[in-house]
Amino acid sequence: MAKRKSDNKTHPEFDFSPPSKTFASGFIAPFKFYFSPQFYCLDELDVTRPALYVSNHTILGVFDGYPFAIELYLRKGIILRALADSNHWYIPVWKDIIEKNLGVVEASRDNCHALMNRGDSIVVFPGGTREICKKKGEEYILKWSDRKGFVRLAMEHGYDIIPVAAVGAEETYTIIEDSNDILKSPFGQFLKFIGVSEKYFKNGELMPPVIRGIGNTIFPRPAKLYFSFGKRISTARYKSKFDDAQTQEIMKKKVEKALLGEFQKLFTIRDNDTDRSKWRRLLNMRKPNS
């Protein structure tokens, strides 16, 4: 893991060669056909300066970050460096793929400092694992708790924050059982007894739900996805107060409010979107008890 450096050296340990736009376009093509992602306010987005892109995690975190990151690369030439949970680095092969092919960096304060010293644009999901481990009824609810590290770092480096809302992925799956249901089951009681639920799942807070997609399978429904890029939020005036908890909370609330505002825009767009093919309408039908 990189050590923090106080100067503006290039930090070559984070050098990353992105794939060609031709490869990226081909890679995302099947996804675009199936989910028909829509992007809003991207053309007007000012990318002349690096920024910290802040977004919401959707269920299981599988359909939120990379669609808008690839679109940003294809249309604006911007590479977003994602900060990911350290658990990814315990998975053989996968850790090499995300690091060497996708430019993902292990989430830590030191690594974020290094990326900002390089002038990289970064994407973070303050909700982390808790936000992907949805419970029933938690669609589009931010689970940021008291996490303010992202605004602290943005203020310290004078980075603008760009909120990016992701809507639609919550409809790709139905939660059959959430952590509350699992922990009430005999299996859940066993996990409690041996201490696993507390040690690894924080008593259910970090426990993935049991899901269903099309029919009784885990294949996702082809719900249309919507992404909206909010206006830049400047942190320059707060740079001298980056370590002040109250100022951090003010900035965090400002970002939350902006992101929730983008949600509302996308909800309206989605509700008025009549562009649904017959196959999409059919596959998006849920069972009566869903």
N, C-alpha and C positions, 0 to 999 in steps of 0.2 A: 504494500500500500504506500502510496506516495506521501512524503512528509511535506508539511506546509512550508512554503517559501515566501518570504516577505517582499521579494523583488518581482520584476516582470520578466523573468526568464521564460523561455519557451516551453519548459517541461516536456522534453521529447518523449518521455515515457508514455505520454498520452497521445502521441501522433497516431493518426488513423486515416487510412485511404478508403474513402467511400466507394461503393460500387458505381459503375457507370449508370447514367440516367436511363440508358436502354435496358440494362438489367433490372433496375428498380421498377421501371414501367412494366416490364414483362412479369416481374414477380407479383406486383399488386393487381394485375389485370383480372385474374379469376376472382379476387376479393371484390373488386369494383363491380364485376358482373353480378355477383351474388348479393352484395349488400347495398349497391348503388349509393355510395357515400356522397353526401352533399357538403360543400365547404363554403362558408360565408365570411365575408370581410377579409379574405385572404389577398385579393388583388390590391386592396387599399393598404395592406400591412406594410409598415415602414421597417425594412430590414437593413437599414444602413448602419445600425449599431447592434452589437450583440445584446441579448436579453435573456431573462429567465422566464421560460414558458411554464405556466402553472396550470395543471389540469386536474380533472376529477377521474378517479378510477371507476370503472363499471364492473359488473359482476365478473369475478375471477380475473379481471384485468386483461382479457384476451382480445378485445376489440376496441381499445381506446387510443393508446399512444401512437402506434406505428402507422395507422392510416393517415393521420394528419401530418406526421413527421415526414413520411414519404412524399406526400403531396406538397409540402413546404419545400422539400428538396427539388422536386421536379419543376415546380413553378417559380421558385425564388432562388434556388441554388443554395439554400441554407441547410447546414447539417446540424441537427440537434443531438447533443450528447446527453443521453439518458443516465440518470443516477438510479441504480437498482439496488434492491435489498441484497445484503451479503449472502443470503441463503442460495442465491443463484450460483455462487462460486463453489458450492459444495457438490454441484452436479457435473460429473465428468462429461466431456465433449460439449455439453450445452454452454458451459462457462467460456470455452474457447470460441464458440460460435458468436455469442453476444458481444464478446470483447473484441475479437479480431475482425468479425464481419459486420457488426452493427455499431461498433464504437461505444458500447455501453461501459460505464465506469461504476465501480463499487461505491455505493453511497457512503460518504463520510464528509465531515467538515473539511478535512485536509484536502481531499480530492476535489471538492467543490472549489476551494480556494485556488487550487492549481489550475483548474479549467477556466476560472474567471481571470486569473493572471494571464492565461493564454489568449483571452478574448473570445472563447468559444461561447456559442449559444447553448443553453442547457434546458432540458425539460425535467420537471419534477412533479410528483404526485404526493402532496402532503399527507393524504389519507393512508398511504402505504398499504400494508397487508390488511389492516382492519377494514379499509374501504372496499377491498375486493372480496372479503369474506362477508358478503351481504347476509342480512337476516330478512325475513319476510317484511315487506312494507318499507324497506330502506332504499328504494330506488331514488337516485339523484339526491340523496342526503349526504352532505359532506361530513366526513368523520375525521376532522383535523385535530380534534381535542385541543391540547395546548401546544401543538407543534408550531413553533415560530422560527425555527432554524433557517428556513428558506428566506424569510424576509430579513433576518439578521444579516445573512450573507449578501443578499442583494443590496442592502443599504451600505454595508461596509465597502463594497466594490463599486457602488454607484450604478448598479445594474437596473435598468427598467424591468418591470414585471409585465408580462403579457398573459392574461387569462385565456384559456382555451377550453370551451365547453364541449363535452361529448354527450350526445343524446341518441338513443336508439338501441344501444347494446343491451340495455336492461331488459328489452323485450325479446332478445334472442333466446333467452332461457326462462324457465319457470322454476322457482325454488320449491322443491318437494319437501325437504326437511332442512331447517337451519340449525345452528349450533344449539339453540334451546331445545329443539326436538331431539337432537342426537344425544345430548347429555342426559335427557330424561329416559332414554332407552337403556336396556340392560348393558349394551355395549358401552354406552356413555358412562354408566355407573361404574363399569369395570375400569375405564380410563381414569375416572376420578380416584378410584381405590388405589391404583398403582402409581398415581401422581403424574400421569402423562398429560392429562387435560390442563393441569395448572402449569407444568414445566414447559410444554411445547405449544399449547394453544391458549394460554392465559385465560383459563376457565371458559373457553368458547369464543373469546373475542377474536382469535386468529384461526378459527376453525372453518374451513371451506364448507359451503352448503352442498347438499345433494340436489342436483339439478336435472331438468328434463328439457329437451329441445323439441324437435319434430317427433310427434307421436310419443313413444316411450324410449326414444333414443337420446343420446347426448349430442346429436348433430344439431347445430344451431338453426333456429328459424331465420329466414332471410329478411329480417327487419331492416328497413332503410336506416342508415346512419347519418347523423347530422353533426357537423362541427362548426363552431363559430369562434373566430379570433377577436378578442376584445381589444379595446384601445390600450396603448402603453400606459402603465402606471409608473410615474417617475419616483425614484427614491432619493434623488440628489439632495433635496432639502433636509433629509434625515441622516445623511452620511455621518455626521459627527455624533449622532445619537444611536448608532447601530447596536450598541450594547445595552441600551435602556429598555427594560422590559415593557414599560408602558407604551413607548413608541413602537416597539415590535408588535404589540397587540393592536395598536391603531392601524398599522400597515396590514396586518393579517386580516383584520375585519374589512378593510378596504378591498382587498383582493377577493375575499369571500363574497362580498356584496356584488362586486363586478361579475364574478363567475355565476352567481345566482341570477343576475340580470341577463346574462347570455343564455342561461337555461330557459328563461321565460320566452326569449325571442325564438329559440329553437322549438319550444313546445307549440308556439303559435304557428310557426312554419310547418311543423309536422302535422298539426291538426287540420291544416288547410291544404295539405299535399294530397292531391287526388291521383297522382301518377303511380298507380299500382297495377301491374300486369296481373293476369288471371293466375298464373303459377305462383306469383308472390303472395297474392291474397289467400290462395289455397294453403300454401305451406305455413303461412303465419297464423292460421286458425288454431286456437287453443282448445283443449278439452274443456267441457263445461265446468269441471272443478278446478281449472287452472287459474 
